[in-house]
Amino acid sequence: MSLTTIFILSILLLGFLIMFQIAKASEYVAILKGEKKSQEQSYRINAFLLILFLVLGLIGVYWCNELLKGKILGDAASDHGEKIDKMMHLTLYITGTVFVMTQVLLFWFAFRYQHSEKRKVYYLPHNNTLELVWTVVPAIFLTVLVGFGLFYWFKITGDAPKDALVVEVTGKQFNWIYRYPGKDKEFGRKYYKNISDKDDNSLGLIWADVPDLNLKADKAAQDDIVTDKLMLVKNKPVKLIIGSRDVIHDVGLPHFRMKMDAVPGTPTTMWFTPLYTTKEMKEKTGNPDFVYEISCDQMCGKGHYSMKGQIEVVTQDEFDLWLLSQKPKYQTAVLDKAKSEKPAADSAKTAAAGTATPVIAMKK
């Protein structure tokens, strides 16, 4: 347990003890002075405590903001993420101002107009002007905030630039599968009934004819690259085509400020442009162990907590070299496997022939 945590817990415990002692003292005063005077003193104590709670609460909010500002996720690492941060700041400025104003008024009124025998209650049953103000003004601010949200949402889910890198992201319990198009720059067809982890076909790509499912081979699928590593390029737009193999998942990219559901049978899309390589972010954050993270933000089963992966953002040259080093899944799962099995089968035949018992004809 850190010293900061111990310090905060000690303050909370001390505050509880002070409140308890004040309450006990109030009871003793009630016994000594009588119930009426005790109630008046209780009102004054409660009013003072409310003001104290307001002041300490606002100081605590400011202190936490200064302490944690920029230390949880840091600056946004994508173009859309920067806009999301601006929208979030605007929302916090507006709602924070309203929060402070309403809380100050609430606690001040509780202190200023505490119960008194000398004060007569004033009732305000209705006021058209006040009704209009606290209906129209919030409606205007909320309309502005919703408008910003819709604008950014349509930008994120709209058409990506034509030169965008396209990557397919598929969720399964409990990891992620990534697919890049091959040399033909086209994704091959897949079918969920063709999925076979045994045959190393985790996406159900249609590499060959499947008579049982009435499927014809798709040559475009034979050069697709399937990997468990998501590589992105700095300053190059990337479009993610998102799906799921089993239940509903959710692609969460906290450093890029992006999030999108992964739904079985219903592809979803979003796009963004990474602004910093992984190496640059390590220097920017001062954390040599920094990694971009992809997580599942939708409860998807007992292993949900472990469904996360790493993203590496590199330069265009580094990405090209990495892509050249990757083999299409069809080659590793079918062609290379067939080549390795054929010598084994030939060796088995040779061994069987060598151990056969020779038949010798005996001449009488």
C-alpha positions as CSV (number, residue, x, y, z in Angstrom):
1,M,0.0,0.0,0.0
2,S,1.5,3.4,-1.0
3,L,2.0,6.3,1.3
4,T,-0.5,8.4,-0.6
5,T,-3.2,5.7,0.0
6,I,-2.4,5.5,3.7
7,F,-2.5,9.3,3.9
8,I,-6.0,9.5,2.3
9,L,-7.3,6.7,4.4
10,S,-6.0,8.4,7.5
11,I,-7.7,11.6,6.6
12,L,-11.0,9.8,6.0
13,L,-10.7,8.0,9.4
14,L,-9.9,11.3,11.2
15,G,-12.9,13.0,9.5
16,F,-15.2,10.1,10.7
17,L,-13.9,10.4,14.3
18,I,-14.4,14.2,14.3
19,M,-18.0,13.8,13.0
20,F,-18.6,11.1,15.6
21,Q,-17.3,13.3,18.5
22,I,-19.4,16.3,17.3
23,A,-22.5,14.1,17.2
24,K,-21.8,12.9,20.7
25,A,-21.2,16.4,22.0
26,S,-24.5,17.5,20.4
27,E,-26.3,14.8,22.4
28,Y,-24.7,15.9,25.7
29,V,-25.6,19.6,24.9
30,A,-29.2,18.5,24.3
31,I,-29.4,16.9,27.7
32,L,-27.9,19.9,29.5
33,K,-29.8,22.7,27.7
34,G,-33.1,21.2,26.8
35,E,-34.4,19.9,23.5
36,K,-35.3,23.3,21.8
37,K,-31.9,24.9,22.3
38,S,-30.3,21.7,21.4
39,Q,-32.1,21.6,18.0
40,E,-31.1,25.2,17.3
41,Q,-27.5,24.4,18.0
42,S,-27.7,21.2,15.9
43,Y,-29.0,23.3,13.0
44,R,-26.0,25.7,13.3
45,I,-23.6,22.8,13.5
46,N,-25.1,21.1,10.5
47,A,-25.1,24.3,8.5
48,F,-21.4,24.9,9.3
49,L,-20.5,21.3,8.4
50,L,-22.3,21.7,5.0
51,I,-20.2,24.7,4.2
52,L,-17.0,22.9,5.4
53,F,-18.0,19.9,3.2
54,L,-18.5,22.2,0.2
55,V,-15.1,23.9,0.6
56,L,-13.2,20.6,1.2
57,G,-15.1,18.9,-1.6
58,L,-14.2,21.6,-4.2
59,I,-10.6,21.6,-3.0
60,G,-10.5,17.8,-3.3
61,V,-11.9,17.9,-6.9
62,Y,-9.3,20.5,-8.0
63,W,-6.5,18.6,-6.3
64,C,-7.5,15.2,-7.9
65,N,-7.7,17.0,-11.3
66,E,-4.2,18.5,-10.9
67,L,-2.8,15.2,-9.6
68,L,-4.1,12.9,-12.3
69,K,-4.3,15.3,-15.3
70,G,-2.6,13.6,-18.3
71,K,-1.3,10.7,-16.2
72,I,-3.9,8.0,-16.9
73,L,-3.9,7.8,-20.7
74,G,-1.9,10.9,-21.8
75,D,-2.6,12.8,-24.9
76,A,-4.7,11.3,-27.7
77,A,-2.6,9.4,-30.3
78,S,-4.9,9.8,-33.2
79,D,-6.5,12.6,-35.2
80,H,-10.0,11.7,-34.2
81,G,-8.8,11.2,-30.6
82,E,-7.7,14.8,-30.4
83,K,-11.2,15.9,-31.5
84,I,-12.8,13.5,-28.9
85,D,-10.6,15.1,-26.2
86,K,-11.7,18.6,-27.3
87,M,-15.3,17.6,-27.1
88,M,-14.7,16.0,-23.7
89,H,-13.0,19.2,-22.4
90,L,-15.9,21.3,-23.7
91,T,-18.4,19.0,-22.0
92,L,-16.5,19.2,-18.7
93,Y,-16.2,23.0,-18.9
94,I,-19.9,23.4,-19.3
95,T,-21.1,20.7,-16.9
96,G,-18.4,21.6,-14.4
97,T,-19.4,25.3,-14.3
98,V,-23.1,24.3,-13.8
99,F,-22.0,21.8,-11.1
100,V,-20.0,24.3,-9.1
101,M,-22.7,27.0,-9.4
102,T,-25.5,24.7,-8.3
103,Q,-23.5,23.1,-5.4
104,V,-22.4,26.5,-4.1
105,L,-26.0,27.8,-4.2
106,L,-27.3,24.6,-2.6
107,F,-24.9,24.6,0.4
108,W,-25.0,28.4,0.8
109,F,-28.8,28.3,1.0
110,A,-28.6,25.5,3.5
111,F,-26.3,27.6,5.7
112,R,-27.9,31.0,5.1
113,Y,-31.5,30.0,5.5
114,Q,-31.2,27.4,8.3
115,H,-34.2,27.0,10.6
116,S,-35.0,30.1,12.7
117,E,-38.1,31.0,14.8
118,K,-37.7,34.6,13.6
119,R,-38.0,33.8,9.9
120,K,-41.2,33.3,8.0
121,V,-41.3,30.8,5.2
122,Y,-41.8,32.3,1.7
123,Y,-43.4,30.1,-1.0
124,L,-42.8,30.6,-4.7
125,P,-45.4,28.3,-6.4
126,H,-44.7,29.3,-10.0
127,N,-42.6,31.7,-12.2
128,N,-42.9,31.6,-15.9
129,T,-39.6,33.4,-16.5
130,L,-37.6,31.0,-14.3
131,E,-39.3,28.0,-16.0
132,L,-38.3,29.4,-19.4
133,V,-34.7,30.1,-18.4
134,W,-33.9,26.7,-16.8
135,T,-35.6,24.9,-19.7
136,V,-34.3,26.8,-22.7
137,V,-30.7,27.5,-21.6
138,P,-29.9,23.8,-20.8
139,A,-31.6,22.7,-24.0
140,I,-29.3,25.0,-26.0
141,F,-26.1,23.7,-24.4
142,L,-27.2,20.1,-24.7
143,T,-28.1,20.6,-28.4
144,V,-24.6,22.0,-28.9
145,L,-22.9,19.0,-27.2
146,V,-25.1,16.5,-29.0
147,G,-24.3,18.2,-32.3
148,F,-20.6,17.9,-31.7
149,G,-21.0,14.3,-30.7
150,L,-23.0,13.4,-33.9
151,F,-20.5,15.3,-36.1
152,Y,-17.5,13.4,-34.7
153,W,-19.4,10.1,-34.8
154,F,-20.2,10.4,-38.5
155,K,-16.6,11.3,-39.2
156,I,-15.3,8.2,-37.4
157,T,-17.8,5.8,-38.9
158,G,-17.9,7.5,-42.3
159,D,-15.9,6.7,-45.5
160,A,-12.2,6.4,-44.9
161,P,-9.7,8.1,-47.3
162,K,-9.0,6.0,-50.4
163,D,-5.4,5.4,-49.5
164,A,-6.3,4.1,-46.1
165,L,-4.8,0.8,-44.8
166,V,-7.6,-1.7,-44.4
167,V,-7.4,-4.3,-41.6
168,E,-10.1,-6.8,-40.5
169,V,-10.4,-7.3,-36.7
170,T,-12.3,-10.3,-35.5
171,G,-13.0,-11.0,-31.8
172,K,-13.3,-14.5,-30.4
173,Q,-13.3,-15.8,-26.8
174,F,-10.8,-14.6,-25.7
175,N,-8.4,-12.9,-28.1
176,W,-8.2,-11.0,-31.4
177,I,-7.5,-12.1,-34.9
178,Y,-6.3,-9.6,-37.6
179,R,-6.4,-10.0,-41.4
180,Y,-4.5,-8.0,-44.0
181,P,-5.3,-8.2,-47.7
182,G,-2.5,-9.8,-49.8
183,K,-0.9,-8.6,-53.0
184,D,-4.2,-8.4,-54.7
185,K,-5.3,-5.7,-52.1
186,E,-8.6,-7.6,-51.7
187,F,-10.0,-9.7,-48.9
188,G,-11.1,-13.2,-49.8
189,R,-14.5,-14.6,-48.9
190,K,-15.1,-16.5,-45.7
191,Y,-17.9,-18.5,-44.2
192,Y,-18.6,-19.2,-40.5
193,K,-19.3,-22.9,-41.1
194,N,-15.9,-23.2,-42.6
195,I,-14.1,-22.2,-39.4
196,S,-11.8,-24.9,-38.2
197,D,-9.1,-24.3,-35.5
198,K,-8.0,-27.9,-36.2
199,D,-7.1,-27.0,-39.8
200,D,-5.7,-23.6,-38.7
201,N,-8.5,-21.8,-40.5
202,S,-9.7,-19.5,-37.6
203,L,-11.7,-17.2,-39.9
204,G,-13.3,-19.8,-42.2
205,L,-11.5,-18.6,-45.3
206,I,-12.6,-20.4,-48.5
207,W,-9.3,-21.6,-49.8
208,A,-10.7,-24.6,-51.7
209,D,-14.0,-26.1,-52.8
210,V,-16.2,-27.3,-49.9
211,P,-18.8,-29.6,-51.5
212,D,-20.5,-30.2,-48.2
213,L,-21.2,-26.5,-47.8
214,N,-21.7,-25.8,-51.5
215,L,-18.8,-23.4,-51.5
216,K,-16.4,-22.6,-54.4
217,A,-12.8,-21.8,-53.8
218,D,-11.9,-18.1,-53.7
219,K,-8.4,-17.3,-54.9
220,A,-8.5,-13.9,-53.3
221,A,-8.5,-15.6,-49.9
222,Q,-5.3,-17.5,-50.7
223,D,-3.0,-14.5,-50.3
224,D,-4.7,-13.0,-47.2
225,I,-2.4,-12.6,-44.2
226,V,-3.9,-13.7,-40.8
227,T,-1.9,-12.7,-37.7
228,D,-2.2,-12.1,-34.0
229,K,-0.3,-8.8,-34.2
230,L,-1.9,-5.5,-35.2
231,M,0.6,-3.3,-37.1
232,L,-0.4,0.3,-38.0
233,V,1.5,3.1,-39.8
234,K,2.1,6.6,-38.5
235,N,0.2,9.3,-40.3
236,K,-1.6,6.8,-42.5
237,P,-5.3,6.4,-42.2
238,V,-6.5,2.9,-41.1
239,K,-9.9,1.5,-41.6
240,L,-10.9,-1.3,-39.2
241,I,-13.6,-3.8,-40.4
242,I,-14.8,-5.3,-37.1
243,G,-16.6,-8.6,-36.5
244,S,-17.0,-11.4,-34.0
245,R,-16.7,-15.2,-34.3
246,D,-18.9,-16.0,-31.3
247,V,-20.5,-13.5,-28.9
248,I,-20.6,-9.7,-28.9
249,H,-17.2,-8.1,-28.2
250,D,-16.1,-4.5,-28.3
251,V,-12.9,-3.1,-29.8
252,G,-11.5,-0.6,-27.3
253,L,-8.5,1.6,-28.3
254,P,-8.0,3.9,-25.3
255,H,-4.9,5.7,-26.5
256,F,-6.6,6.5,-29.8
257,R,-9.9,7.3,-28.1
258,M,-11.8,4.9,-30.3
259,K,-14.4,2.2,-29.5
260,M,-16.7,0.0,-31.6
261,D,-18.8,-3.1,-31.0
262,A,-17.8,-6.4,-32.6
263,V,-21.1,-8.1,-33.5
264,P,-21.4,-11.6,-35.0
265,G,-22.7,-11.5,-38.6
266,T,-22.9,-7.7,-38.7
267,P,-19.6,-6.0,-39.6
268,T,-19.0,-2.5,-38.2
269,T,-16.3,0.0,-39.3
270,M,-14.4,2.9,-38.0
271,W,-11.2,4.7,-39.1
272,F,-8.5,7.0,-37.7
273,T,-5.0,8.1,-38.3
274,P,-2.2,7.3,-35.8
275,L,-0.1,10.3,-34.9
276,Y,2.9,8.8,-33.1
277,T,4.9,5.6,-33.5
278,T,5.2,3.3,-30.5
279,K,8.9,4.4,-30.1
280,E,7.8,8.1,-30.1
281,M,5.2,7.4,-27.5
282,K,7.7,5.8,-25.2
283,E,9.8,9.0,-25.4
284,K,6.7,11.2,-25.1
285,T,5.4,9.5,-22.0
286,G,8.8,8.7,-20.5
287,N,7.7,5.1,-20.1
288,P,10.1,2.6,-21.8
289,D,7.5,-0.1,-21.4
290,F,4.7,1.8,-23.1
291,V,2.5,-0.2,-25.5
292,Y,-0.7,0.7,-27.4
293,E,-3.5,-1.6,-26.2
294,I,-6.5,-3.1,-27.8
295,S,-9.0,-4.4,-25.2
296,C,-12.5,-5.9,-25.2
297,D,-14.9,-3.3,-23.6
298,Q,-17.9,-5.6,-23.5
299,M,-18.4,-8.4,-21.0
300,C,-18.0,-11.5,-23.1
301,G,-17.5,-14.4,-20.7
302,K,-15.3,-15.6,-17.8
303,G,-12.1,-14.8,-19.7
304,H,-13.1,-11.3,-20.6
305,Y,-10.4,-9.8,-18.4
306,S,-7.7,-11.4,-20.5
307,M,-9.0,-10.4,-23.9
308,K,-6.4,-7.7,-24.7
309,G,-3.6,-7.3,-27.2
310,Q,-0.9,-5.0,-28.2
311,I,-0.7,-2.6,-31.2
312,E,2.5,-1.5,-32.8
313,V,2.6,1.8,-34.7
314,V,5.6,2.0,-37.0
315,T,6.9,4.0,-40.0
316,Q,5.8,3.1,-43.6
317,D,9.2,1.5,-44.3
318,E,9.1,-0.6,-41.2
319,F,5.5,-1.7,-42.0
320,D,6.5,-2.7,-45.6
321,L,9.3,-4.8,-44.3
322,W,7.1,-6.5,-41.8
323,L,4.4,-7.2,-44.4
324,L,6.9,-8.7,-46.7
325,S,8.1,-11.1,-44.0
326,Q,4.5,-12.4,-43.5
327,K,3.3,-15.6,-45.2
328,P,-0.3,-15.9,-46.3
329,K,-2.3,-18.1,-44.0
330,Y,-3.2,-20.4,-46.9
331,Q,0.5,-21.1,-47.5
332,T,1.3,-22.0,-43.8
333,A,-2.0,-23.9,-43.1
334,V,-2.3,-25.8,-46.4
335,L,0.8,-25.7,-48.7
336,D,3.6,-25.9,-46.1
337,K,1.6,-28.5,-44.2
338,A,1.1,-30.7,-47.3
339,K,4.9,-30.5,-48.1
340,S,5.8,-31.5,-44.6
341,E,3.3,-34.4,-44.6
342,K,4.4,-35.8,-48.0
343,P,8.1,-36.7,-47.0
344,A,6.8,-38.2,-43.8
345,A,4.4,-40.4,-45.8
346,D,7.1,-41.4,-48.3
347,S,9.4,-42.3,-45.4
348,A,6.7,-44.4,-43.9
349,K,6.2,-46.3,-47.2
350,T,10.0,-46.9,-47.6
351,A,10.3,-48.1,-44.0
352,A,7.3,-50.5,-44.5
353,A,8.9,-51.8,-47.7
354,G,12.3,-52.4,-46.0
355,T,10.8,-54.4,-43.2
356,A,8.8,-56.8,-45.5
357,T,9.8,-60.4,-45.1
358,P,11.4,-61.7,-48.3
359,V,10.1,-64.9,-49.8
360,I,12.8,-67.4,-50.9
361,A,12.0,-70.2,-53.3
362,M,13.6,-73.5,-52.3
363,K,14.4,-75.9,-55.2
364,K,14.0,-79.6,-54.5
